[in-house]
Structure formats: C-alpha cells, structure tokens
Amino acid sequence: FLYGKYSELKESLKFEKNGCCGITQEGFEDDPEDADPDIVILPCGHPFREKPLYQWLLRQEICPTCKRSYKN
C-alpha cells in the first residue's frame, strides 16, 4: 500500500487522475478542512481517503472498486 498526502502521491495514481476517492466519490482536495488529505493507494492502483478505506476494510477485505482480495 502507498500511504501519504495527495500532493505527494498524485503522480503515482494509475486511475482516478482527477483525484477522486473511490468510496466517498469526493475529490481529494474538495474538503476545506483537509485540503491535502491522507490517501492510500492499494496495490491494484485504486486510491482512497484513509479513514473511509480503513472503515471499509474492517467490514470487507477487498478493494471497493475492483474487488481484489486483501485478506491476510
């Protein structure tokens, strides 16, 4: 997993070149409270905001976009 600020990782994005979280469908820079949020890019290349992805993975151990398994 790649983890960091959107501004640091946006060049690493394979998908979602517009910087949109695959769970919340919000742009990574749309939140005025967190103009440069922490994001996670899964090995499949799909980016997500850290907190929504963490909550998702607690329930399901798959990528929300492509359904690739991330079970331990």
Secondary structure, DSSP 8 states (H G I E B T S, - for coil): -EEEEHHHHGGG-SS-TT-B-TTT--BTT--TT-SS-EEEE-TTS-EEEHHHHHHHHHH--B-TTT--B---
